Amino acid sequence: MYRTMIGLTALERVHSGRPVAEALAEEAERLGARRVFLVCSHTLNTQTDGIEKVRTALGSKLVGVFDHVRPHVPREDVSAATVAAEKVSPDMLASIGGGSATDLTKILAICLKHGLRTPESMEPYHLVVNADHSVTAPAFEGPDLPVVIAPTTLSGGEFNALSGATDKVSNVKQGYMHPSMTAKAVILDPLLTVHTPEWIWLSTGVRSFDHAFETLGSLGSNDYYDGMAMNAVRLLSQGLPRVKANGADLEARQMCQMGAWCSMVSIVCGLPMGISHAIGHALGGSFNVPHGYTSCVMAPFALEYNRPVNGERQQLISIAFGQPNRPAHVLADEAIRGLGMPRSLTAVGLKEADLGPLAGYTFQDIWCGTNPRPIANPDELVPLLRKAL
């Protein structure tokens, strides 16, 4: 028998299968909002009618739109959004787009609360990884603007209080976290996601796979987390190939969204992830590798690396795939290759000379120190990275 404490977030509602414009207008009314500031994908705003439908539904309540969101959220973009939002004094923030739009919006709530208008002013608010791999969370008053998020990818950050932004000075993607950063509501509209490029949808789906893999490989997990993660593997392993075969399959897209939600349960409740996520943060923030591609490359290698210490737990992954007698890392590799995703660091632009710096950046990540197989120093990571090259 084990003892555990599960932390629950302040997320109040999840709308599934409803048009985003309808659900967002309902949330604004429910929250008493009269001045909504929207962060969204530039492509959605300029090349689809998705944001126009939101404009129509919100009417005069929509007081500003910010669509200059770059991957991995450079601090400069957060500052630009802060300056734009301050001019219209919003009483609610909304996000429609991928993981970067989601992260920017949640961090924006902090910046508006504390008047952080420059990248430098954000410095005291991010998580700090200490030399012993403990993490120091700065103390500050949480944001009070409600946030509503409608994701168009499967990275899952809409359910989490943790967000990331990249400091271009240190070239490191840093975490920002406060319980009040949690969205009040999440809107899962599968129809909106048909505009998402296939490679982004599938690769961020693999990112959700990776949430589940590292949950099921964690030595600190429990039956609740395991059950949700196994359901995530089941839903994603069925839904992702169906969407690849037919992008108009809305039922499969909704399965993927539910799988992504299930994959996030352990993380939002406080379970740390491991080396695949740590390397992924470094690949994204320091080498500009797309968010989903990082897990496409590293998840199977991380599973194989950790297998000597958590092989018994990894059997849960194999069971979730419906193939209990085959190794989890092999099944993960087959699933990712079947989606046509990259499977090496070389394929995403890295070279041998990048392995040392990548190991160093990874060692600074909040989840390097919580990997099931302990890692004493950056040099210990180089053989794993070289195998992935």
N, C-alpha and C positions, 0 to 999 in steps of 0.2 A: 504494500500500500504506500502511496506517496502523498505528500501534502503539497498543496499548491494554492496560489491566489490568482484569480483571473481578473484583470482590469477591463472594464467596459467603457467605451467612449460615449460621447454625448450625441452621436448620430441619432436623429429622431425618426426619419422616414426614408424609405427607398421606394421610388416609383419604378415599376418595371413594365415595359411594353407600352408605355404611354408616349404620345408625341411630346417632345421636349418643350415646345412653345406653350402648350396647354398646361403641362405640369409646372413649368417655371412661373407662369402667370398665377397659378393657384398658390404656389409657395410665397410669392411676393404678397399676395392678399393675406395669406395665413400669418405671415410674419409682420404684417402691418407696414411693409416697405413702400415708400413713395419715391425713392431715388435709387435706382438700381444701376450699378456700374458693372459692365460685362467684360470679361477677358475671354478672348476666343481665338481660334485658329484663323490665320490670315486667309488660308485657302477656303475655309468654310464661309468666311465673310465676303470674299470676292468672287468665288467661283461656284457657289451653290445658293439655293434660296433658303437654307436653314436658318441663317441669322436674320434674314428679312422677315421670316415667319415669327421669330421672337420679337422683333421690333413691332410688328403688328399686334401681337398678343399683349405686350407690355405697354404699348402706346407711350404716353407722356411720362410713365414711370421710368423708362430707360433714358438715363441722363448721360451715359458715356459708354464708348466701346473702345477697347484697347486690343489690337490684333497683331502687335509686333512681339511675338513670343518665339524666341530661338530655343533650339534643343539644349537641354541641361541647364537652362535658366541662368544665364549670366546675371550677376548682381546688377549690372547696368540696366537690364531690362526691367527688373523689379523697381529700380529707382525711377525709370521713365514712367512706368505704370503708376507709381505713387504720386508723382507730380501731376499726371493727368487726372487721377482720381480726386486729389485734393481740390482741384478747381471746381468740381461739381458736388462735393460734400455728400457722398453716397450714404445711405442707411442700410444697404445690402450689397454684397458682392456675389456675382455669378460667374461660373466658368463653363464654357462649352469648347471641348477640344481634347487634345491628348494629355499625356502626363506632365508635359512642361507647362501647359496652361493651368492645369490643376495645381501644381506646385507653386507657380507664380502667384496665383490668386490667394492661396493660404498664407504665403509669406507677406503678400501685400497687406493682408489684414493686420499683421504685426507692425509693418512700416507705417500704416496710417494711424495706428494707435499711438506710436511713439515718435511720429514726425521724422522718420528716417528717409531722407530725400536723396542720399548719395550712397554709392557702393561702400564707401569707407564707414559710414554711420551704421551699417549693418553688422560690422565686425563683432561687437560685444554680444550678439544675440544668437550665434550659432553654437552647436554642440562642439566640445573640444575633446579630442582623443589624447589621453595622457600616455606617458612613456610605458606605464604598466598595463596599457590597454583598457583601463577604466575610462569612463566617459563622464565629463563634467557638463551638466546642463545649466546654463546661466539662469539666474532667477530674474524674472521680469513679469510685469502684469500682462495677462493675456488679452488678446483682441476681443472686442465686444461686437463687431459687425458680424451679422450672420452670413454664412457662405453656403451657396447651393451649387452643386457641381453636376454637370452632365458630361460624362466621358465619351470619347469617340474611339478610344483604344482599350486595351486590356491590361494595362500596367498596374491598375488597382489602387493608385495613390488617393483616389477620391474617398476611400474608406479610412484613411490613416491620418493621424495628427502630424506625422513626420513628413517634412518636405525637404527638397534639396535645391541649393543654388550654387553656382560655380563662381569662386573667387578667381578672377583672371590674374591676380598678382601672384598668388601661390600656386595657381593652376590645379586647385583641389576643389572637388564638389563637396560642400559642407551641409550638414543637417541642421534644420531648424525645427523645433518641436515645442508645443505647448498644448495641453488638453483642449484649450479653447479654439485651437486652429481646426478642430474637427468640423466637417461640414454639418450643417443642420439637416440637409436633405441631399440625396443622390438620385439622379434621374437616369435610368437605364433605358434608352430608346434605341432598339436595334435598327430601326429604319434610318436614323441619323447616321449610323456607322457604315452604310453602304458607300458613303463618300470617302471613307478612309482607304488609302492605298493598301492593296492586298499585303504587301510586304510588311507594312507597319502593323496591320491587324494580326497577321500570323506571328510575327516576331514578338510583339507584346503579349500575345497568347502564350508563347514560350516563357516569357518573363513570369506569367502567372503559374505556369508549370513549375518554374524554379522556386516560387514561394512555397508551393506544396512540397516539392522535393526536399527543400531545406528544413521545412517543418517536420516532415516524416523522418528525416535523418537526424534531427536534433535530439540530444540526450536529455533536454529539459522539457520536452513536449508532454502532453497528457492525452487521455482518451478523447476529449472534446476536440482539441486541435487536430488530432490524428484523423478523426472521423470527417471533419470538414475538409482537410487536405486530401484525403482519399477521394472524397466526392468531387473535389476540384479536378483531380487527375482523370476521373471517369468522365466528367462533363467535357473537359478540354480535349481529351483524346478522341472523343466522338465528334464534338462540335467543330474543331479546327479543320479536320480533313473535309468535312461537309461544306464549310464555307469556301475552302480552296476549290472544291469541285463546282460549287454554285454560289457565287457571291450574293445572289438574291434570296438565299435560304435564310429567312428571318428567324425561323425557329432555331436553326443552328447558331445564328448570331446571339440569340438570347441565351442559349445553353452556354456559350462561351462567356457571356457577361456574368451569368450565375456562377460559372466555374471560377472566374476571376474574383468574384466576391468571396466565395468559399475559401479561396487560396489566401485571402488577406486576413482572415479571422484571427489566426495565431499572432500575426504581426501587430495588428491594432490592439490586441490584448496584452502585448508586451514580450512575446517570445523573440529573442534575438535570432537573426539569420547567421549564415556562415560565409565561407570563403568565396563562393560563387557570387554572392551579392557584393562582397567587399571588392573583389576584382572588377565586377561590373560597374560599381561607382567610379573606380579609378579609370577604367576604360572610357567611360562616358565623359566625366569631368575633365580628365587630363589628356585624352586622346581623341575625343569627339566621336566616339563610336556610338551609333544609334542605340538607344536604351534597350530595345528588345534584342538586338543582335548580341549584346553582351552575354545574355543568358543562353542564346542559341549556341554560342561558342563554348562557354565555360561550364554550363550545368552538368553535362555528362562527365567531363574531366574532374570536376569537383566531387561528384558522386564516387567515382573510381578512387580518387585520392583519399576520401574519408572512409572508404569501405572497410579497411582494417580495424577501425574503431567502432563503426556503427552498422556493420553488415546486416546484423539481425533486424535492425529497424528499417533498413532499406528494403527488406522483403515486403514491407507494407506498400511500397511504391509498386513493386512487381505485382502484388495482389490487385492493386487498384487498376493496373493496366490489363488485368485479366490473364496474366501469364506468370504465375507465382514461382515457376521453376527457372526463370531467366533473370540474370542480373539487372538491377535497376539502371545502371549506367548504359548498358547495351540497349535496353528498351527506350531510354531517353534519347540516345543517339539516333535510333531508327525513327522515332517519332519526329524528331527535328529535321532529319534528312528527308523524310517523307513530305514535309511541308516546303522543301526547297530552300531552307535557310542555311546560312554560312556555318561552317563547323570548325574553323580554325582562326587563329589570330592573324595569320597571313591574309586570309580572305577578307578581313576587315581593316587591312592596311598596316599592320604592325610588322616590325622587323626584329631580328635578333638583338640589335642595339637598343631596342625599346624595352627589353625584358627587365633589365636592372631598374630603370626608372619606374616601370609599372609595378614592380615588387615594392619599391619604396613608397609609392603613392598608396598602394593597397594596404601596406602596414599601418598607414595613418587612418584607415577607415574604421568607423565605429563597430563594424561586425567582423573584422579580422580576428579580434581577440576572443570571439565567441564561437569560433569554428569548433566542431566536435574533436578534430585532431589538432592539438595545440601547435602553434607556429611561433617559434622563439624569436626569429629575426627575419628581415626581408630576404636574406640569402636562401632561406629554406623554401621560399616560394618559387625561386627561379626554375628548378627542375619541373615543377608542375606547369609553369608558364611555357617552358621550352617544349614540353610534350604537347601543349595546345597549339604551338606555333605551326 
